[in-house]
Amino acid sequence: MFDENGRMITGFVGSITSSNADILDLSSKDFVDNNYSYYTENGNRIADSNIEVELEDGIFTFGFDKKGIALNGKVNNRLYINGILQKAIDEKYAFVNGYIVNTSGKVMSGKSYKIDDVTYVKNANTGLYEKN
């Protein structure tokens, strides 16, 4: 992909546009939707895979579908929000938007989990977790 001056664009392209020179100025909070792709230095669009990218606030795993669009929602038993893989960082598990995820980003399926002295129980009707 090229910009209006014919220079190859690398990095995030879409609702987030960057170049490798300023990618560290982005934070995870800058990704407010999944309407973007990622292009490598060779001009290749990342598709059907995950990549790790260092941002201002840490290293994050981004997932992209077969068309190269950032993933959103539960995909292959992993939870992505605006392209970013959700995973537990400080504990064994984390509660994210009604799901329980582990340190590798896997969506858990047990009946209940205790995180930071709070117990989350799976709702039989919705399949999502709620504070008990």
N, C-alpha and C positions, 0 to 999 in steps of 0.2 A: 504494500500500500504506500502511496506517495502523497505528499502534501501539495498545496497549490504551487509551490516553487520547484516541484519535481524531486524533492529530497525524500528518501525512504523514511517512513514513520516506523518507529519501534516503540514497544511498550504498550500501554493500554490505549485503546482507540474506541470511541463511542461516547457514552455519557461521561466517561473519564477519558481525557486525552492528555498524554504525557510523552516525554521522551526519556531515554535512559538518563539524561543529564539531570532531570528533576524528579525522578521517580521516588527518591527518598524524601521529597517534600510532601508526598501523599501520605495520608493516614488511612486506617481501615474505615474511619467514619466518612471518608470521601466517597465511598461506594454505596450509593443510595438506591440503586437498582441494578439489574443484571443486563442492561442493554449495552454491553461492551465486549470487546475481544482483546486478545493480547498478541502482538507481533514480535518475533525475535529479531535479532540483529541481521539475520539473513533474509528478513522479509516474510518468513513463514508464520502463518496464523496457527496458534496453539489450538488443537482440536482433539476432542475425545481423550483428554488427559488432565492431570493436575500439574501445577508448577508451584514452586515456592518463590515468593517475592519478598524482599526486604523493603518495608515501608518505614515511615517516620516512627511509628509506634510498635514495631516488631516485625518478625518474620511470619508471613501468612501463607497458607496453602489456598490456591485458587483453582477451581474446577471449571472445565469448559466442555460443552457438548460436541457432538459430531460435526456441527456447523461452525464451531468455534465461538459460540455465545456462552457467556458465563452462566453457570448453573444456579438454580434457585429452588429451594425446597428439598424434599427427601429424594435422593437419587442413589440407587445402588446401596441402600441401607446406610447412607451418609447424609448429613444435613448441611446444606449450603444456604447461606443468606447473602444475597447480592454477590454471588460468586465465591464467597469466602467459606471454606470448610470450617464448621463449628466444632470445637473440641475442648475438652476439659483441660485447664492449664494448671491450676493450683491444687486441685483435688483429683480423685480418681474419676469422678463423674461431675457433669455440669448440667444444670437445667437451662434449656434454651427454647423459648417459644412453645412450651408444652411437651418438648422432647427431653429425654435424658441421653447425653452423649458421653463417650469415654475419651481418654486422652488421644486416641487415634481418629476420633470423629465418628466412630460407629454409633448408630442409633441403638439404644438398649431396648430390651423387650420384657424385662422382669415386671413383677407386680408392684414393687415399691423400691425406692432408693432413699437413703439418708445422705443429705449434702449439707454441710455446715450446720448441723443440728436441726435441719428442717427435713421432714419426711415428705416425699412426693409419691402419690399413689396413682396408678393407672386407672383412668376412667373407662369402664367397660363399654360404654356407648361410643365415645369418641376415639378411644385408643391413645389419648393424650394424657399427660401427667398433670396433677393438680396438687397443691399443698394440702397436707392432711391436717 
